[in-house]
Amino acid sequence: MLGTLTILLLCQLVGELIARLLHLPIPGPVLGMLLLFGGLLIRGGVPRAVQDTAGGLLRHLSLLFIPAGVGVMAHMERLSGEALPIVVALFGSTLFGVAVTAKVMALLARNTPPRTGQPDTSTQTPETAP
């Protein structure tokens, strides 16, 4: 488990270094996750040790939110002063994400042929449905 955690943290570190050295607007952990993903693609799968370590981290994910909660409490005065822009940004980004997801899903559904062996129910009316 220690070796796998080291690999995960090294991917994050390399991603952070790349983001800072190249002045990219992408967070370092996101680049690190992409590096890890690329490595797993090259390897052809996820090793069992990585699955076990990632599962352990996900089981205790709520503990990782404690520092964020403390930060929110420590800066409550500033957050209350900027509540409106924060709420607008949260709702706006959520609506944008839902709209993009719906558009991509509609494009994929239109371009994907129906599965073989199953009737295409998209063109059936209640009278012609089985």
N, C-alpha and C positions, 0 to 999 in steps of 0.2 A: 504494500500500500504506500509506503514511503517513496519508493521509486516512481510509482504512478503519479503521486502528488507532485513530485519533482518535475516530471515531464509536463504536467498541466501548468505548473507555475513558470517553467522555462518558456513554454509557448506564450504565456501572458507577458513575460519579461521581454521576449524578443519582439512581440507585437508592440509593446510600449516603446521600446527602443526605435523601432521602425517609424512609429507615429511621430515621435519627438524629433528624430534626426531628419526626417523628410517633411516635417511640419504639415502632416496630413490632418484633415478635419475629422478623421475617424478615430474613435477611442482605441487605445492600445489593446485592451482586453478583447475587443471585437476582432482586431487583426490577429491576435493570438489564437482566437477561436477558429478563424479561417485557416491559420497555419496548421492547427491541430486537425481540422477537417481534411485539409489537403494531405497531411501525413497518413490519416486513416484511409483516405481514398487510395493512396499509393500502396499502402499495406494490404488493401483488399478487405478490410473489416476492422471491427473493434475487438482488441484483445480482451480476454476475460478479466484480467486485472484492472483494465481501464473501466470496464462495465461495473465491476464491484466497487471501485473507488468512487466513480460518478454516482452510483446508486447510494452510497453512504453519504456523500455530500448532499444529494437531493433529499434524503431522509431527514437531514438536520438543517435544511435550508432556512428555516425560520430563525435559527440562531444568528444567521448572517445579517438579519435585518435589525438586530439590536443596535449596532453602531449608527445606522441610519435613523432609527427612532430617537436615539439620544441627540443626534445632530439636529433633528427637527425640533425637539424640545429646547435645545440650547439656543436656537435661532428663531424662536416663536414670534418675537416682536418684529423681526425683519420680514418673516413670512406673512404675518398678518397685514403688514403695510403693503405687500405686493400680492395680496390674495387674488385680486381680479385678473391681473395678467397670467398668474399661474393657472387659475381655473379655466380661463379662455384657452390657454395653450394646451391644457390637458384635454378639454372637450374637443377642441379643434383637431388635435393630432389623433384622437380616438376616432372621430368621424372620418377623417382622411384615411386612416388605416382600414376602417370598415369599408369605405367606398372603394379603395384600391383592391382590397381582398375580394369584394363582390364582383368587381369588373374582371379581375383575373379568373375567378371561378366561372363567370359567364363565358369568357373566351375559351377556357379549357373545356367546359361542358359542350360548347358549340363545335369545337374541333375534335372532340373525342368520339369515335364511333361507339355504338352500343355494344355491350358485351355479347359474345355469341352464346346461344342457348337461353337467353333471356329476352322476353319481348321488349320492344321499345315502347315504353309507356308515355313518352313525351307527346306523341301524336294521337293518343287514344282519348276518346270522349267517354263520359260515364256510360253511354249506351253501348259502346264497343269494347269496353274493358271486360276482361274475363271474370 
